[in-house]
Amino acid sequence: MCRLFGMTAGEAPVQATFWLLDAPDSLVTQSHRNVDGTGLGFFDPDGTPHIDKQPIAAFEDRQFAAEAREIRSRTFVSHIRHATTGELTLVNTHPFCLKDRLFAHNGVINDLPKLEQHLGDDLALVKGETDSERYFALITREIDRHDGDVGAGIRAAVRWISEDLAVQSINFVLITAADLWALRYPEHHSLFVLERCAGGSGTDSTEPLEQTSSHGTRVHSEHGRNNAVVVVASERMDDDPGWRELSSGELIHVDGSLVVTSEQLVG
């Protein structure tokens, strides 16, 4: 399955180092099938979105995924793709960007013709072949219909999909320059949140943020020594006891002050 990671550091941009695949040929990744793409999304201090991504189809592409990226942003999203819909192309690789929002999805949505019919003219927002980008287009359309209210748009889109389409999973992370939203639905794929206090939960509480996934994805930030962050990920990425698994149907929102709110969006 695909892997999601999102992080927000609150009110000011922070420096973080990402390795999308820290050791793409190591034993860490041999228990998984081949990765089909990696990507990282973030924002400039002025709110301009950026995406650094690549399909993984050759040795050179795997070298790209293993390079360290020094990023400064308030919010971040990264994704490891295992393709189910769409070719291994750049346009089909997560994250996606629409209207200064960045989005990554883990799962499968079936009956794409019905979703496309529901999108109507808004299908023009979609450039690639994936169910994920169509999902994001629907969320974007519903945000516009709700006067720019991101939460309301997510609620409308997710409820329609959960009621009208067959889904394997519609887990996602969506970020703006200041906020983060994440959903887990249904229970097939996990999604976790960590409200990490400054320095972590160790005995001296002065540790930087240092997290690694089972795929070798890694993130490091010295900011975590003295400041709180909120992390969302497909798995627990360290031994911090504060990790909490979202319930099926739970939507969380992390605002620019790191206040986390939760609601049971679908049953």
VOGU-3710 file (C-alpha; in Angstrom, 3 decimals, decimal comma):
1> mcrlfgmtag> 0,000/0,000/0,000  1,023/3,628/-0,324  2,480/5,459/2,657  1,498/8,896/3,911  3,381/11,421/6,034  2,319/14,899/7,077  3,824/17,360/9,524  3,024/20,830/10,782  5,240/22,972/12,966  2,823/25,738/13,842
11> eapvqatfwl> 3,161/29,447/13,336  6,666/29,807/11,859  8,559/27,956/9,098  11,069/25,379/10,319  13,965/23,510/8,755  13,571/19,780/8,188  15,611/17,214/6,273  13,768/14,501/4,349  14,978/11,298/2,782  12,071/9,951/0,709
21> ldapdslvtq> 13,815/6,574/0,560  16,782/6,653/2,872  18,169/3,331/1,632  16,141/2,203/-1,392  18,120/-1,020/-1,851  18,508/-1,900/1,812  17,025/-4,779/3,799  14,525/-2,290/5,237  12,668/-2,125/1,940  13,065/-5,701/0,715
31> shrnvdgtgl> 9,988/-6,827/2,615  7,881/-4,494/0,477  7,151/-4,623/-3,228  8,890/-2,077/-5,405  8,132/1,578/-4,813  6,507/3,252/-7,839  6,962/6,896/-6,912  7,935/9,323/-4,166  7,063/12,941/-3,536  7,337/15,794/-1,056
41> gffdpdgtph> 5,136/18,903/-0,841  5,784/22,103/1,123  5,307/25,894/1,040  7,517/28,948/0,769  7,166/31,542/3,552  4,925/33,580/1,223  2,570/30,613/0,829  3,710/29,452/-2,611  3,310/25,649/-2,872  6,115/23,406/-4,141
51> idkqpiaafe> 6,218/19,719/-5,067  9,372/17,644/-5,478  8,395/14,242/-6,889  9,432/11,494/-9,263  8,074/8,163/-10,504  10,439/5,325/-9,594  11,149/3,318/-12,719  14,947/3,211/-12,980  18,111/3,250/-10,897  18,529/6,988/-11,512
61> drqfaaeare> 15,040/7,608/-10,137  15,885/5,619/-7,011  18,944/7,808/-6,533  16,616/10,825/-6,700  14,464/9,320/-3,938  17,481/8,729/-1,667  18,862/12,288/-1,823  18,518/14,450/1,272  16,199/17,448/0,956  16,644/20,458/3,228
71> irsrtfvshi> 13,207/22,093/3,346  11,913/25,120/5,238  8,134/25,277/5,629  5,326/25,382/8,187  3,594/22,301/6,756  4,841/19,255/4,858  3,356/16,220/3,109  5,200/13,243/1,623  4,059/10,087/-0,126  5,416/6,730/-1,255
81> rhattgeltl> 3,392/5,332/-4,149  2,519/1,729/-4,931  0,587/2,174/-8,148  -2,900/0,736/-8,534  -4,387/3,159/-11,076  -2,376/5,007/-13,709  1,024/4,635/-15,333  4,338/5,376/-13,642  4,517/8,976/-14,788  5,225/12,299/-13,117
91> vnthpfclkd> 1,625/13,482/-13,515  0,357/10,401/-11,666  2,824/10,753/-8,766  1,711/12,239/-5,425  1,403/14,821/-3,959  -0,985/16,809/-6,158  -1,525/20,571/-6,099  -4,802/22,400/-6,702  -5,563/25,994/-5,712  -2,594/26,283/-3,334
101> rlfahngvin> -3,441/23,061/-1,509  -1,349/19,877/-1,517  -2,836/16,383/-1,265  -1,720/12,760/-1,030  -3,930/9,659/-0,838  -3,461/6,071/0,301  -5,970/3,552/-1,010  -8,242/2,659/-3,916  -11,523/4,164/-5,107  -13,560/2,035/-7,488
111> dlpkleqhlg> -16,132/2,998/-10,150  -14,139/5,912/-11,555  -16,674/6,513/-14,378  -19,299/7,331/-11,732  -16,870/9,648/-9,943  -16,006/11,353/-13,237  -19,692/11,799/-14,057  -20,229/13,344/-10,627  -17,329/15,732/-11,227  -18,814/16,947/-14,504
121> ddlalvkget> -16,988/20,014/-15,797  -14,657/19,876/-12,794  -13,011/16,809/-14,314  -10,950/19,447/-16,153  -9,012/19,893/-12,891  -7,545/16,417/-13,387  -4,383/16,019/-15,472  -3,532/12,344/-14,882  -5,140/8,924/-14,640  -5,346/8,227/-10,913
131> dseryfalit> -8,348/7,808/-8,657  -6,407/9,922/-6,135  -6,311/13,031/-8,302  -10,038/12,657/-9,041  -10,673/12,381/-5,296  -8,733/15,613/-4,757  -10,637/17,316/-7,575  -13,923/16,450/-5,870  -12,694/17,831/-2,544  -11,536/20,988/-4,334
141> reidrhdgdv> -14,893/21,407/-6,069  -16,742/20,999/-2,786  -14,464/23,508/-1,021  -15,388/26,051/-3,709  -19,078/25,228/-3,278  -18,711/25,860/0,458  -17,152/29,317/0,031  -13,582/28,178/0,621  -14,296/26,250/3,833  -11,827/23,355/3,567
151> gagiraavrw> -13,406/21,282/6,324  -16,885/21,620/4,842  -15,592/20,667/1,403  -13,875/17,581/2,776  -17,034/16,530/4,622  -19,199/16,829/1,515  -16,753/14,962/-0,740  -15,986/12,153/1,698  -19,616/11,544/2,559  -20,585/11,321/-1,118
161> isedlavqsi> -17,733/8,902/-1,889  -18,402/6,728/1,162  -22,121/6,504/0,321  -21,972/6,213/-3,480  -18,715/4,450/-4,391  -16,972/1,236/-3,401  -13,673/2,064/-1,717  -10,732/0,109/-0,370  -9,365/3,148/1,430  -9,642/6,922/1,148
171> nfvlitaadl> -6,973/7,873/3,699  -5,428/11,241/2,867  -3,303/14,124/4,087  -4,158/17,611/2,801  -2,130/20,706/3,682  -2,295/24,427/3,123  0,480/26,844/4,023  -0,778/26,874/7,628  -3,151/23,937/8,239  -3,281/20,158/7,934
181> walrypehhs> -6,225/17,784/7,545  -6,052/13,982/7,599  -8,668/11,242/7,252  -8,700/7,520/7,885  -11,515/5,514/6,263  -12,366/2,690/6,443  -10,249/0,457/8,716  -8,205/-1,321/6,020  -5,166/0,999/6,188  -3,864/2,540/9,390
191> lfvlercagg> -3,198/6,202/10,014  -1,576/7,615/13,159  -1,167/11,050/14,718  1,518/12,222/17,150  1,184/15,495/19,045  4,875/15,727/19,887  5,924/18,045/22,684  9,210/19,947/22,521  12,102/17,514/22,887  9,905/14,446/22,623
201> sgtdsteple> 8,936/12,120/25,443  12,419/10,937/26,455  13,881/11,279/29,920  15,744/14,503/29,116  13,121/15,837/26,646  15,735/17,552/24,501  15,734/15,291/21,448  15,358/16,580/17,884  12,647/15,093/15,699  14,093/11,889/14,194
211> qtsshgtrvh> 11,638/9,481/12,578  11,936/6,570/10,154  9,323/4,446/8,386  9,570/0,768/7,501  10,213/1,824/3,888  13,271/3,846/4,908  11,559/7,223/4,656  13,227/9,474/7,203  12,783/13,003/8,543  15,033/14,967/10,886
221> sehgrnnavv> 14,437/18,403/12,398  16,447/20,168/15,071  13,361/22,352/15,612  11,873/19,459/17,561  14,338/19,969/20,429  12,642/23,161/21,584  9,302/23,240/19,800  6,193/21,120/19,457  5,127/19,569/16,150  2,221/17,418/14,993
231> vvasermddd> 2,933/14,424/12,747  0,536/12,195/10,793  1,828/8,944/9,291  0,723/5,567/7,988  2,709/3,895/10,770  4,390/4,760/14,056  7,771/6,173/13,024  9,517/6,064/16,397  8,950/4,712/19,901  7,191/7,796/21,265
241> pgwrelssge> 4,238/6,513/23,343  2,135/9,464/22,209  1,260/7,962/18,827  -2,501/7,432/18,457  -4,215/5,469/15,715  -7,111/7,334/14,129  -10,409/5,492/14,223  -12,127/4,485/11,001  -13,976/7,531/9,678  -12,056/10,030/11,821
251> lihvdgslvv> -11,064/13,380/10,342  -8,521/15,537/12,154  -7,606/19,180/11,571  -4,425/20,809/12,864  -4,561/24,604/12,709  -1,722/27,099/12,524  -1,360/27,111/16,308  -1,060/23,290/16,481  -4,539/22,895/17,951  -5,805/19,448/16,943
261> tseqlvg> -9,534/18,892/16,518  -11,193/15,590/15,648  -14,590/14,528/14,375  -16,174/11,222/13,398  -16,972/12,048/9,790  -18,335/8,720/8,569  -19,282/5,526/10,403
//
